[in-house]
Amino acid sequence: MVAAVRVHKIGGPEVLTFEEIEIGAPGQGQVKVKQHACGVNFIDTYFRVGMYPSPVGLPFVAGNEAAGEVIAVGPGVTDLKVGDRVAYVIPLGCYAGERLVPAERAVKLPANISYEQAAAMMLKGMTAQYLLRRTFKVEKGMNVLMHAAAGGVGLILCQWANALGANVIGTVGSKEKADLAKANGCHHTILYRDEDFVARVKDITGGKLCDVVYDGIGKTTFPASLDCLRPLGYFVSFGSASGQIEAFNINVLQAKGSLFATRPTLNHYAAKREDLVAIANDLFDVVGKGAVKIPINQKYALRDAQQAHRDLEGRATTGSSILLP
Ligand SMILES: NC(=O)c1ccc[n+]([C@@H]2O[C@H](COP(=O)([O-])OP(=O)(O)OC[C@H]3O[C@@H](n4cnc5c(N)ncnc54)[C@H](OP(=O)(O)O)[C@@H]3O)[C@@H](O)[C@H]2O)c1
């Protein structure tokens, strides 16, 4: 039996239940991993409240990202062995002391990446990679707007876009978060709870506006995010921290400058094994070189997962949060 955090009915943080569960032996193509650290992500809350349906029904073990050591190998697994250090992003099952992992979704960790770093960055950092390098290719001199710039994905996006030579503009919920975003590559910060972020973006860019807006906030920043874009600019809606964007008339994209809009998710960008490995390697490279650091600003015991969710949803966190089994 191992410790795990399960959801038996959807709801608030109080439905996260710390209990013991049985993890069987690894089946065909699976490995069993002793987990050393589990990432906490906003998507964990979407599953908990039922915004995203659980693919395994109820109850389910929460969590979508973790890192640990292979302790058993199932039939048909050829490229992993007992003792390998691995990390992965998998829908559900990650808030636990041990778990079974399909070997094809696990990535071997380089020696210079710790378990804690890996658990703090696989989901958020691989997301930053595909957003900046594939969904829209950020180039030197571009104006980019990141919402929630001091958050988990936000701090990684800011550092990486800065390293690519972009002019990085970030919205944040407080003065302290503005200071943190600035210390992590954000050139200009906007206190979007107090300031009109469209007016500030116009001002900061001298009226040129942005080539791309990365928006993980959703409901409260839409449609104003579209007004931050130059003609033919890209609106990248990658999350819904404030709630989902409601249905809108697509003609608004024409009226606001022949804009492009997309709603991407890592699952599709990393669906093929070769893409998963390429995205992870690019992330390991920028972290290894020191161009991107992974701030782990909250650590909790696994049994305190409820508090981790309260803090994340209460806008009380910065950077990444992890749970320690
Ligand atoms: N599509 C993908 O592939 C993908 C993958 C990973 C993550 N995501 C998305 O990326 C976004 C960031 O995820 P994260 O895990 O790194 O979280 P996070 O940014 O660390 O936390 C969310 C932040 O959103 C801001 N926020 C604004 N309005 C909010 C509200 N009503 N309630 C709560 N927070 C609000 C807060 O920052 P301020 O106080 O500064 O406003 C808060 O700290 C989420 O939308 C997530 O779903 C998408």
The ligand as an ORCA input file, in Angstrom:
! r2SCAN-3c Opt
* xyz 0 1
  N      -2.610     24.195    -22.627
  C      -1.592     23.624    -22.025
  O      -0.899     22.795    -22.629
  C      -1.284     23.999    -20.616
  C      -0.291     23.324    -19.912
  C       0.037     23.781    -18.619
  C      -0.659     24.835    -18.059
  N      -1.660     25.413    -18.782
  C      -2.407     26.569    -18.235
  O      -1.473     27.556    -17.879
  C      -2.067     28.386    -16.892
  C      -1.074     28.564    -15.750
  O      -0.943     27.321    -15.074
  P      -0.022     27.190    -13.791
  O      -0.211     25.817    -13.284
  O       1.335     27.686    -14.108
  O      -0.749     28.195    -12.763
  P      -0.217     29.597    -12.220
  O      -0.020     30.539    -13.372
  O       0.922     29.380    -11.305
  O      -1.439     30.064    -11.338
  C      -2.514     30.734    -11.915
  C      -2.358     32.252    -11.850
  O      -3.388     32.832    -12.628
  C      -3.675     34.120    -12.142
  N      -5.129     34.302    -12.049
  C      -5.827     35.284    -12.652
  N      -7.137     35.174    -12.384
  C      -7.266     34.117    -11.558
  C      -8.397     33.529    -10.913
  N      -9.644     33.994    -11.080
  N      -8.177     32.459    -10.123
  C      -6.951     31.955     -9.947
  N      -5.837     32.483    -10.552
  C      -6.001     33.550    -11.352
  C      -2.977     34.260    -10.781
  O      -1.832     35.096    -10.968
  P      -1.970     36.698    -10.694
  O      -2.225     36.854     -9.220
  O      -0.657     37.234    -11.129
  O      -3.110     37.178    -11.523
  C      -2.543     32.843    -10.455
  O      -1.373     32.809     -9.674
  C      -3.378     27.725    -16.472
  O      -4.434     28.317    -17.179
  C      -3.176     26.302    -16.975
  O      -4.381     25.639    -17.221
  C      -1.979     25.014    -20.024
*
